[in-house]
Amino acid sequence: MTDKDILYVIDLDRTLIGFDQVMGLTEKACAKAGIGFAPIKQQQLKASAEAQPYSPLSTIANSMGAEKLTRFNQAFLEANPEELIFEDAQRYLDKLKQAGHQHMILTYAVEAEWQEIKLQAAKLSKIPHVITFTENKSQEIAKWLDDEGKFTPPLATINPASRIVFIDDRPRVFKGMPDNCEGFLVDRFGYAEKENLPERVTRIKTFDDIIDKI
């Protein structure tokens, strides 16, 4: 199996970039834009407790207007990538690139624009990526299977692959994972220690646990 026969599919939030890091940068951007952070923090924490994504963009636009939203976006994009991305995740991405392996980001969202802004701020937007509104990502990946049994995501720069390595932080996204997929659950903080994982899914603490597999 050649390098191009394998496609690494990697989640964004809490896998490559951290929730606390995003919250911290959001607070900084709010301060620069003259926006109150308290209501945004409250809604973000509520969404996190419910294991749901949240975007502050609609909150800012609806309650404070388009000008404040523009200022917020500009301030958020002033970030250095290390303010958002986990160090082990950066090492893993760097090794994938050096090894010439195809890799992409698959991120679930309620608002595509917020995902794009985070990708830009973390300097990850040049990596091929798909923003899905399908919460079960295994169902999304299954849609990529063609008549020849190859995985062909809707990205012009990705070649069809015979096998997928799927990395995410949510146990539920692996449900119904297609054949020829290997999953890794990134459980940095032990939140999913009691979760029963499907076959072909291995629990890891950081990307460093699997970097030697590349």
N, C-alpha and C positions, 0 to 999 in steps of 0.2 A: 504493500500500500504506500503510495507516494504522499508527500506532504500535502499536495493539492487534493488528495482524497479525504482529508480530515478538515473539518471546519469547527473551530472553537467558537461557541456562542455564549456570551458572557453578559450577565445582568449589570445594571448600572447602580441603582440606589442600594446602599448598605452592602454592596458587593465590591464595586470599584471605588465608589465615593461614600462618605459617611453621613449619617443623619445629623449627628452633632455638628459636623463640619459645615453642612449645608445651613443648619440653623444659625451657626455663628456668623457665616458670611451673609446670610439674609439680614441678621441684626445690624451688621456693619453697613450694608447697603441701605437699609432703612434710615440709619442715622445720617448717612451722607445725603440721602434724598429728602430728608425732613419728614419722614413717615413714622408714625407710632408703631412700635414693634409688638406691643403687648397683645393686641387682638390676633395678630398673625401667629404669634407663638402659641396662643391658646388653641387656635384652630389646627395648627400643625401637630401639637401634642395629642389632641383628640383623634385626629386621623391616624396618627402613629399607633395609639392604643387600640384602634380598631383594625390595624394592619391594612390601612388604605392609603393610597397616595394622596398628596395634597399639593396644590399650587397656590402660592400667594398672589399670583398675577391678577386673577379675577377679583380677589378681595381688594387689591390696591386700585384697580381700574374702576370698580363699581362704587367704592366709597370715597376715593380720592382723586379720580380723574386720570386722563391719558397723559398729562404732563408729568405727574408724579410717577406713573408707571414707566415712562421713558427714562426719567432720572434714576429710578430703581434699577432698571435693566443695565444702564450704563455703569452704575456703581458696582453691580454684581459682577460684571464682565471685567472689572479691573483686578480681579483676584489672580493670585499666582496658583498654578495647578496644585501645588503641594498643600494649599489650604483646604482642598477638597478630597484629593485622591489618597487612598491608603498606600503606604510605602510598599507593602508586599504586593499590592495590585499593580503598581507601576513597574516593579521588578518583573512580574509575570508578563505584562504586556510587552516590555522591552525584550524579553527572551523570545516570546512568540514572533516578534518582528525580526529579530536577529536570525531565528531559525527558519524564517520564510514560511511559517504556517499561516494559512488563512484564518482570520478571526474577525468577529463582528460583535456588536453590542445589540442585545434585544432587551428593550425596556418597556415596562407597562406604565401607562399614564392615564390620567384623566384630562390632561391638557398637554398637547404636543409641544407648544411653545416653551413651556417651563423645562421640559426635558432637553430641548435644544439649547436653551440658555445654560443649563448646568453642564452639558457636554462642552459647550464653547468655553465656559469658565475653567473647566478642568483640562482644557486643551485635548479633548478626546473627540472632537467633532469630525476630525479627518478619518477616524476609524469608521468603516462602513457600519451603519446602524439602522435598526428598524424600531420604530415606536409603535407599540401595539396597544389596542384597547381591549384585547382579549386577556383576561386575568390569568387563565390557565395557559401558560406559554407552551406547554407540550402540545396543546391543540394547535397553536400557531405553527409550531415546528412541523407537525404532521401535515399541514397544508402545503409544505414545501416539497413533499415527496412527489416525484414525477413518475411516469410510466416505467422508467428504467430502474426505479428504486433509488434514485439519487435525490439528495436534498438540494433544492434550488431556491434559495431565498430571493425575494424581490429586490435584488441589488445587482446592478450591472457589473460591479467590480468583483463579485464573488463567483467563482466557478462551482459547478455542481460537485457535491461531495458525497462519498459513500458512507461516511461515518461522522457523527457529531459528538463533540465533548461539550456538555451543557453545564454551566456553572451559575448558581443562583443562591440566594439566601433564604428563600421561602420553600418549605417542604411541599406545599400544595402545588407548586408549578410543575413538579415532576410527575404528577398523576397522569397516567396514560401516555407516558413517554414512548415514542416509537422505537421499534427495533433499530439496531445499529446506532443507538445513542448511549453514551455513558454520562452519568450525572455526578456532580460534586456539589454538596450543600455546604456553603460557607457559613459556619455557625460560630462567629467570632466571640460572642458573649454568652454562649450556652443557652440561648433562648429555646432551641429546638432539641435539647438533649433527650427529652422524653418522647419525641416524635418517632414513630415507626416509619422508616423510609422505604420506598419501593425498591424492588430489585434493580441492580445496576446503578444505584445511587450511593455514594460514599460521603460520610460527614467529615469535613476538615475544619480546622480552626483558621487558617490563613492560606493564601496562595503559595506560601513557602512550603507547605506540606506536599504540594504536587508539582513544584517547579522543575524537579528533576525528571519528571515524566515527559517533559517536552523534548 
